[in-house]
């Protein structure tokens, strides 16, 4: 790809059009600096409340210089921003594929894509979507904390950012991006060893993230506890041994350096992104940080017991968090003492159950449920689409309903049983990843209207595509005729005869 337009634009003008994909605390900190540097910066976030606050009042930024409001461009829809010169990817690691595929309107003929995410492997995911020739990788030590929608605490001063080409070349386009960042006060260096640079940042995350997530401590509290420092240094030493075995060139061989670097320039009250995720009830990026060390260690025969233990602890906290949320969903409805019946579907959906109506099964005639719908297909990203086609056809007789591409080279494949496979060759996990749910509706317009009460956002694919607040994508489909939904719901394949 001829990607010289970014460099040409930077030389001819001073403003560059940039999209921050995943404008949370860190993305907003970087985006605010780039905006104040005179660039046209779009902050993309799926939180309607966060975006609306920024559009209405500007972005409130608290930092070492005090508090100020920055007038920013913010949106939940990539289409509103349109094609940009540079996409800076800062979504959570596990959202990379879905976020980029849902923001392809940002990609023009000469757009570059720069990942500044925590962990390892994002550049391969992005390359599979937009082409490897567009992708640059990087790491940043900038910090940010979300205080409220449209309000962040920023830690930019004195925090370094490194970017580079995947093949290690020092190119004019990488230098131009660094110049844009530096002009906005973001200390940025072009690296000829970006893989080593990414490992350098990984070591910082390994040193502090899981420990603060497991203990609930801020940076100040963490650095005040000698026992935790000992554990942090042991985890970093393991990661360094793994990197050495993998042939990665690190900037230091001293475990103290990442430990010290993690807290430099940040207030004692700052919290790691892993702790922030847990406090918000979200899953963490542990699989891409300490989990990456464990996987690479297994690959290269290096033991990683400390990192494996930290992964297990965070996974345990996530499990407990999920169980609590599930329990709250089950028991969050007030049920009369006169009707201590088994939990039914009404309880699961938050409906108050009358003492005189302890219904255990909704027979379908309760119109308060609104327009009926059913799950028509489940879309899954798979690494080997041909294997999945053969398995589900040979074992379960689920033959082809539709194909995108040809049968010999399918990009997507739908079975009569309701599965949709999406070919994703870079997928490395032991199971498929959920892409979206396809829901067949009796009245799609009524469902879309009702959905607005739940804070969903419209996806770039169309107004019938909804992104739920926790990230799940749902495609609503109008049944033709509408009566098909009722007929489908009448079928009970588990009924005894």
C-alpha positions as CSV (number, residue, x, y, z in Angstrom):
1,X,0.0,0.0,0.0
2,X,1.2,3.5,-0.8
3,X,0.8,5.0,2.7
4,X,2.6,8.3,1.9
5,X,-0.5,10.4,2.3
6,X,-0.1,10.6,6.1
7,X,3.4,12.0,5.7
8,X,2.3,14.4,2.9
9,X,-0.6,15.7,5.0
10,X,1.6,16.3,8.0
11,X,4.1,18.3,5.9
12,X,1.5,20.3,4.0
13,X,-0.7,21.1,7.0
14,X,-0.4,20.8,10.7
15,X,-3.7,19.0,11.4
16,X,-4.1,15.2,11.1
17,X,-7.4,13.4,11.2
18,X,-7.2,10.8,13.9
19,X,-9.7,8.4,15.4
20,X,-9.2,6.9,18.9
21,X,-10.9,3.5,18.7
22,X,-11.7,2.8,22.4
23,X,-11.7,6.2,24.0
24,X,-11.8,5.2,27.6
25,X,-9.6,6.8,30.2
26,X,-6.3,6.2,28.3
27,X,-7.8,6.9,24.9
28,X,-9.3,10.2,26.1
29,X,-6.0,11.2,27.7
30,X,-4.2,10.7,24.4
31,X,-7.1,12.1,22.4
32,X,-7.3,15.3,24.5
33,X,-3.6,15.9,24.0
34,X,-3.8,15.4,20.3
35,X,-6.9,17.6,20.1
36,X,-5.1,20.4,22.0
37,X,-2.2,19.9,19.6
38,X,-4.4,21.1,16.7
39,X,-5.5,17.8,15.2
40,X,-9.0,16.7,14.2
41,X,-9.5,13.9,16.7
42,X,-12.6,11.6,17.0
43,X,-13.1,9.8,20.2
44,X,-15.0,6.6,19.7
45,X,-16.6,4.8,22.6
46,X,-19.6,2.5,22.8
47,X,-20.9,4.1,26.0
48,X,-23.7,6.5,25.0
49,X,-23.5,8.3,28.4
50,X,-19.7,8.9,28.1
51,X,-20.0,10.2,24.5
52,X,-23.1,12.3,25.3
53,X,-21.3,14.0,28.2
54,X,-18.3,14.8,26.0
55,X,-20.5,16.2,23.2
56,X,-22.5,18.3,25.6
57,X,-19.9,19.6,28.0
58,X,-16.5,18.7,26.5
59,X,-14.0,16.3,28.1
60,X,-13.0,17.2,31.6
61,X,-9.3,16.5,32.1
62,X,-7.7,16.5,35.5
63,X,-3.9,16.4,35.5
64,X,-0.8,17.8,37.3
65,X,-1.7,21.3,35.8
66,X,-5.2,21.3,37.3
67,X,-8.6,20.7,35.7
68,X,-9.9,21.9,32.3
69,X,-12.5,21.1,29.7
70,X,-11.4,20.2,26.2
71,X,-13.8,20.5,23.3
72,X,-13.6,17.2,21.6
73,X,-15.4,15.3,18.8
74,X,-17.0,12.2,20.2
75,X,-19.3,9.5,18.8
76,X,-20.4,5.9,19.2
77,X,-20.5,5.4,15.4
78,X,-17.5,5.2,13.1
79,X,-19.6,6.3,10.2
80,X,-20.0,9.7,11.8
81,X,-16.2,10.2,11.8
82,X,-15.7,8.7,8.3
83,X,-12.3,7.8,6.9
84,X,-9.3,9.1,8.9
85,X,-5.5,9.3,8.4
86,X,-4.7,7.3,11.5
87,X,-6.7,5.0,13.8
88,X,-5.2,4.6,17.2
89,X,-6.6,1.3,18.7
90,X,-7.0,1.3,22.5
91,X,-9.9,-1.1,23.0
92,X,-9.6,-3.9,25.5
93,X,-7.6,-6.8,24.0
94,X,-10.5,-9.2,23.9
95,X,-12.6,-6.6,21.9
96,X,-9.9,-5.9,19.2
97,X,-11.4,-8.1,16.4
98,X,-15.0,-7.0,16.9
99,X,-14.2,-3.3,17.4
100,X,-12.1,-3.1,14.3
101,X,-14.6,-5.0,12.1
102,X,-17.3,-2.7,13.5
103,X,-15.4,0.5,12.6
104,X,-14.3,-0.1,9.0
105,X,-15.8,3.2,7.9
106,X,-12.7,4.7,9.5
107,X,-10.5,3.0,6.9
108,X,-9.8,5.0,3.7
109,X,-7.4,4.3,0.9
110,X,-4.3,5.5,2.9
111,X,-5.4,5.0,6.5
112,X,-2.8,3.7,9.0
113,X,-3.7,1.7,12.1
114,X,-1.6,1.9,15.2
115,X,-2.2,-0.4,18.2
116,X,-1.2,1.0,21.6
117,X,-2.9,-1.7,23.6
118,X,-1.6,-3.7,26.5
119,X,-0.4,-7.2,26.0
120,X,0.7,-9.1,22.9
121,X,-0.8,-10.2,19.6
122,X,-3.2,-7.4,18.6
123,X,-1.2,-6.4,15.5
124,X,-1.9,-9.9,14.0
125,X,-5.6,-9.5,14.7
126,X,-5.7,-6.0,13.1
127,X,-3.5,-7.2,10.1
128,X,-6.1,-9.9,9.3
129,X,-8.8,-7.2,9.1
130,X,-7.2,-4.2,7.4
131,X,-4.0,-5.7,5.9
132,X,-0.6,-6.0,7.4
133,X,0.8,-3.2,5.3
134,X,-1.4,-0.6,7.2
135,X,-0.5,-1.7,10.7
136,X,2.0,-0.3,13.1
137,X,2.5,-1.4,16.7
138,X,3.4,0.6,19.8
139,X,3.3,0.9,23.5
140,X,2.6,3.8,25.8
141,X,3.2,4.4,29.5
142,X,0.6,7.1,29.7
143,X,-2.0,6.6,32.4
144,X,-5.6,7.5,32.7
145,X,-8.5,6.9,35.2
146,X,-12.2,7.3,34.3
147,X,-13.8,9.5,37.0
148,X,-17.2,9.8,35.5
149,X,-18.7,9.9,32.0
150,X,-16.9,12.6,30.2
151,X,-14.4,13.1,33.0
152,X,-10.9,11.6,33.3
153,X,-7.7,11.9,35.3
154,X,-4.8,12.0,32.9
155,X,-1.1,11.0,33.4
156,X,0.7,12.2,30.3
157,X,3.6,14.3,31.6
158,X,6.9,12.4,31.5
159,X,5.3,9.2,30.2
160,X,6.9,7.7,27.1
161,X,5.3,6.2,24.0
162,X,7.1,4.0,21.5
163,X,5.8,3.1,18.0
164,X,7.3,1.2,15.1
165,X,6.9,-0.8,11.9
166,X,6.3,-4.5,12.4
167,X,9.4,-5.4,10.4
168,X,11.6,-3.0,12.4
169,X,12.2,-0.5,9.6
170,X,12.4,3.2,10.4
171,X,10.0,4.7,7.9
172,X,8.9,8.3,7.0
173,X,5.3,7.4,8.0
174,X,6.3,6.2,11.4
175,X,8.4,9.3,11.9
176,X,5.5,11.5,10.8
177,X,3.2,9.9,13.4
178,X,5.8,10.4,16.1
179,X,6.2,14.0,15.1
180,X,2.4,14.5,15.4
181,X,2.4,13.0,18.8
182,X,5.5,14.9,20.0
183,X,4.0,18.2,18.8
184,X,1.0,17.5,21.0
185,X,3.2,16.9,24.1
186,X,3.2,13.1,23.9
187,X,6.8,12.1,24.2
188,X,7.1,9.5,21.3
189,X,10.0,7.6,19.9
190,X,10.2,5.4,16.8
191,X,11.6,2.0,17.6
192,X,13.5,-0.4,15.3
193,X,12.7,-3.2,17.8
194,X,9.0,-2.8,18.4
195,X,8.6,-6.5,19.4
196,X,11.2,-5.9,22.2
197,X,9.4,-2.6,23.0
198,X,6.1,-4.4,23.4
199,X,7.7,-6.9,25.7
200,X,9.2,-4.0,27.7
201,X,5.7,-2.6,28.3
202,X,4.4,-6.1,29.0
203,X,6.9,-6.4,31.8
204,X,5.5,-3.2,33.4
205,X,2.0,-4.6,33.2
206,X,3.2,-8.0,34.6
207,X,4.8,-6.1,37.5
208,X,1.6,-4.3,38.7
209,X,-1.6,-5.3,37.0
210,X,-2.5,-8.6,38.5
211,X,-1.2,-7.8,42.0
212,X,-3.4,-4.6,42.2
213,X,-6.3,-6.5,40.7
214,X,-6.0,-9.3,43.3
215,X,-5.5,-6.9,46.2
216,X,-7.5,-3.9,45.3
217,X,-4.6,-1.6,46.0
218,X,-3.7,1.7,44.3
219,X,-0.1,2.4,43.1
220,X,0.8,4.1,46.3
221,X,-0.4,1.2,48.5
222,X,1.2,-1.4,46.2
223,X,4.6,0.3,46.4
224,X,4.3,0.6,50.2
225,X,4.2,-3.2,50.7
226,X,7.5,-5.1,50.5
227,X,6.0,-8.5,50.2
228,X,4.1,-7.5,47.0
229,X,7.3,-6.1,45.5
230,X,9.0,-9.4,46.0
231,X,6.1,-11.1,44.1
232,X,6.2,-8.5,41.4
233,X,9.9,-8.9,40.8
234,X,9.5,-12.7,40.6
235,X,6.8,-12.4,38.0
236,X,8.9,-10.0,36.0
237,X,12.0,-12.2,36.2
238,X,9.9,-15.1,34.8
239,X,8.8,-13.0,31.9
240,X,12.3,-11.9,31.2
241,X,13.4,-15.5,31.1
242,X,10.6,-16.3,28.6
243,X,11.6,-13.4,26.4
244,X,15.2,-14.4,26.4
245,X,14.3,-18.0,25.4
246,X,12.1,-16.5,22.6
247,X,15.0,-14.4,21.2
248,X,13.4,-11.1,22.2
249,X,15.7,-8.2,22.7
250,X,14.7,-6.3,25.9
251,X,15.9,-2.9,27.0
252,X,16.9,-4.2,30.5
253,X,17.7,-7.4,32.3
254,X,17.0,-5.9,35.7
255,X,13.5,-6.8,37.1
256,X,13.6,-3.7,39.2
257,X,13.4,-1.4,36.2
258,X,9.9,-2.4,35.0
259,X,8.7,-2.3,38.6
260,X,10.0,1.3,39.1
261,X,8.9,2.4,35.6
262,X,5.3,1.4,36.3
263,X,4.7,4.0,38.9
264,X,6.8,6.9,37.7
265,X,4.9,10.1,37.2
266,X,1.6,8.7,38.5
267,X,-0.2,9.9,41.7
268,X,-0.3,7.5,44.7
269,X,-4.1,7.2,44.1
270,X,-3.8,5.9,40.5
271,X,-5.2,2.5,39.8
272,X,-4.1,0.0,37.1
273,X,-6.5,-0.7,34.3
274,X,-6.9,-4.2,35.5
275,X,-8.1,-3.0,38.9
276,X,-10.4,-0.5,37.2
277,X,-11.9,-3.3,35.1
278,X,-12.7,-5.4,38.1
279,X,-14.1,-2.5,40.0
280,X,-16.5,-1.9,37.1
281,X,-17.5,-5.5,37.1
282,X,-15.8,-6.2,33.8
283,X,-13.4,-9.0,32.8
284,X,-9.7,-8.1,32.5
285,X,-6.9,-8.4,30.0
286,X,-5.1,-11.0,32.2
287,X,-5.0,-13.5,29.3
288,X,-3.0,-11.0,27.2
289,X,-0.6,-10.0,30.0
290,X,0.5,-12.6,32.6
291,X,-1.4,-15.2,30.5
292,X,0.8,-14.3,27.5
293,X,3.9,-15.0,29.6
294,X,2.5,-18.4,30.6
295,X,1.7,-19.3,27.0
296,X,5.0,-18.2,25.7
297,X,6.7,-20.0,28.6
298,X,5.0,-23.3,27.7
299,X,6.0,-22.8,24.0
300,X,9.7,-22.3,24.9
301,X,9.9,-24.7,27.9
302,X,10.3,-22.0,30.6
303,X,8.5,-22.5,33.9
304,X,6.2,-19.6,35.0
305,X,4.7,-20.6,38.3
306,X,4.3,-17.0,39.7
307,X,2.6,-15.7,36.6
308,X,0.4,-18.8,36.4
309,X,-0.6,-18.2,40.0
310,X,-1.5,-14.6,39.3
311,X,-3.6,-15.6,36.3
312,X,-5.4,-18.1,38.5
313,X,-6.1,-15.5,41.1
314,X,-7.6,-13.0,38.7
315,X,-9.6,-15.7,37.0
316,X,-11.0,-16.7,40.4
317,X,-11.9,-13.1,41.1
318,X,-13.6,-12.9,37.7
319,X,-15.5,-16.1,38.4
320,X,-16.7,-14.8,41.8
321,X,-17.7,-11.5,40.2
322,X,-19.7,-13.3,37.5
323,X,-21.4,-15.6,40.0
324,X,-22.4,-12.6,42.1
325,X,-23.8,-10.9,39.1
326,X,-25.7,-14.0,38.1
327,X,-27.0,-14.4,41.7
328,X,-28.2,-10.8,41.7
329,X,-30.0,-11.4,38.5
330,X,-31.7,-14.4,39.9
331,X,-32.6,-12.9,43.3
332,X,-33.0,-9.2,42.5
333,X,-36.7,-9.4,42.0
334,X,-39.1,-9.0,44.9
335,X,-41.2,-12.1,45.3
336,X,-44.1,-12.1,47.8
337,X,-43.6,-14.3,50.9
338,X,-46.9,-16.0,49.9
339,X,-45.3,-17.2,46.7
340,X,-41.9,-18.8,47.5
341,X,-42.0,-20.6,44.2
342,X,-39.1,-21.8,42.0
343,X,-37.4,-19.0,40.1
344,X,-39.0,-18.6,36.7
345,X,-38.3,-16.7,33.6
346,X,-40.1,-13.6,34.9
347,X,-37.7,-13.5,37.9
348,X,-34.7,-13.8,35.5
349,X,-36.0,-10.8,33.6
350,X,-36.7,-8.6,36.6
351,X,-40.6,-8.9,36.6
352,X,-42.3,-8.7,39.9
353,X,-44.2,-11.9,40.5
354,X,-47.6,-11.5,42.2
355,X,-48.4,-13.7,45.2
356,X,-51.6,-14.8,43.4
357,X,-49.9,-15.6,40.2
358,X,-46.9,-17.9,40.8
359,X,-46.6,-18.8,37.1
360,X,-43.6,-21.0,36.4
361,X,-43.9,-21.1,32.6
362,X,-44.8,-18.2,30.3
363,X,-47.2,-19.8,27.8
364,X,-46.7,-17.0,25.3
365,X,-49.9,-15.0,25.8
366,X,-48.3,-12.4,28.2
367,X,-48.4,-9.3,25.9
368,X,-46.3,-7.4,28.4
369,X,-43.3,-9.2,27.0
370,X,-43.8,-7.2,23.8
371,X,-43.0,-8.4,20.3
372,X,-41.9,-12.0,20.2
373,X,-38.6,-13.1,18.8
374,X,-36.3,-16.1,18.8
375,X,-32.6,-16.8,18.4
376,X,-32.2,-17.6,14.7
377,X,-28.4,-18.0,14.4
378,X,-25.2,-17.7,16.4
379,X,-22.2,-16.3,14.6
380,X,-18.8,-17.6,15.6
381,X,-15.2,-16.8,14.5
382,X,-13.3,-19.9,13.7
383,X,-9.7,-20.4,12.6
384,X,-10.3,-23.4,10.3
385,X,-13.7,-22.9,8.6
386,X,-13.4,-26.0,6.4
387,X,-12.9,-28.3,9.5
388,X,-16.0,-26.9,11.1
389,X,-18.1,-27.3,8.0
390,X,-17.0,-31.0,7.7
391,X,-17.6,-31.7,11.4
392,X,-21.1,-30.2,11.6
393,X,-22.2,-31.8,8.3
394,X,-20.7,-35.3,8.9
395,X,-21.5,-35.6,12.6
396,X,-24.8,-33.6,12.9
397,X,-26.1,-33.4,9.4
398,X,-26.2,-29.6,9.5
399,X,-25.9,-28.8,5.8
400,X,-25.3,-25.5,4.1
401,X,-28.1,-22.8,4.1
402,X,-26.0,-20.0,2.7
403,X,-22.4,-19.1,1.9
404,X,-20.4,-15.9,1.5
405,X,-17.9,-16.5,-1.2
406,X,-17.7,-20.0,-2.7
407,X,-18.1,-23.4,-1.2
408,X,-14.4,-24.0,-1.9
409,X,-13.2,-20.7,-0.3
410,X,-16.0,-19.6,2.1
411,X,-15.6,-16.4,4.1
412,X,-18.8,-17.0,6.0
413,X,-21.0,-20.2,6.2
414,X,-24.5,-20.6,7.5
415,X,-25.9,-24.0,8.4
416,X,-29.6,-25.1,8.5
417,X,-29.2,-25.6,12.2
418,X,-28.6,-21.9,13.0
419,X,-24.8,-21.7,13.1
420,X,-22.8,-19.1,11.2
421,X,-19.0,-19.6,10.9
422,X,-16.8,-16.5,10.1
423,X,-13.3,-17.4,8.9
424,X,-10.6,-15.9,11.2
425,X,-7.3,-17.6,10.4
426,X,-5.4,-15.8,13.2
427,X,-7.7,-17.2,15.9
428,X,-5.6,-19.1,18.5
429,X,-7.9,-19.9,21.3
430,X,-9.1,-23.4,22.1
431,X,-12.7,-22.5,21.3
432,X,-14.6,-20.3,18.9
433,X,-15.3,-16.7,19.7
434,X,-18.8,-15.3,19.7
435,X,-19.2,-12.7,16.9
436,X,-22.9,-11.9,17.2
437,X,-26.4,-13.2,17.8
438,X,-29.0,-13.2,15.0
439,X,-32.5,-12.7,16.4
440,X,-35.6,-13.2,14.3
441,X,-38.3,-10.7,15.3
442,X,-42.1,-10.7,14.9
443,X,-41.9,-6.8,14.8
444,X,-38.4,-5.6,14.4
445,X,-39.3,-1.9,14.7
446,X,-41.1,-2.4,18.0
447,X,-38.0,-4.3,19.3
448,X,-35.7,-1.5,18.2
449,X,-37.9,1.1,19.9
450,X,-38.0,-0.9,23.1
451,X,-34.2,-1.5,23.0
452,X,-33.5,2.2,23.4
453,X,-34.5,2.1,27.0
454,X,-31.5,-0.1,27.7
455,X,-28.7,2.1,26.6
456,X,-27.8,0.2,23.5
457,X,-25.9,1.8,20.6
458,X,-26.3,1.4,16.9
459,X,-23.5,-0.5,15.1
460,X,-22.0,0.6,11.7
461,X,-23.6,-2.4,9.9
462,X,-27.0,-0.7,10.2
463,X,-29.8,0.4,12.5
464,X,-30.9,-3.2,13.1
465,X,-27.4,-4.0,14.6
466,X,-27.2,-3.2,18.3
467,X,-24.2,-3.2,20.6
468,X,-25.2,-3.9,24.2
469,X,-23.5,-2.0,27.0
470,X,-21.2,-5.0,27.9
471,X,-20.1,-5.4,24.2
472,X,-22.4,-8.2,22.9
473,X,-23.5,-7.6,19.3
474,X,-27.1,-8.5,18.3
475,X,-28.5,-8.5,14.7
476,X,-32.3,-8.0,14.6
477,X,-34.0,-9.6,11.6
478,X,-37.6,-9.0,10.5
479,X,-39.4,-12.3,10.0
480,X,-41.4,-12.4,6.7
481,X,-44.2,-13.2,7.4
482,X,-44.2,-12.1,11.0
483,X,-46.3,-15.1,11.9
484,X,-43.2,-17.3,11.3
485,X,-42.0,-16.3,14.8
486,X,-45.1,-17.6,16.5
487,X,-45.0,-20.9,14.6
488,X,-41.3,-21.4,15.5
489,X,-41.9,-20.7,19.1
490,X,-44.7,-23.3,19.2
491,X,-42.2,-26.1,18.5
492,X,-40.9,-27.9,21.6
493,X,-38.2,-30.3,20.3
494,X,-37.7,-31.7,23.9
495,X,-41.4,-32.6,24.4
496,X,-42.0,-36.2,25.4
497,X,-44.4,-38.2,23.1
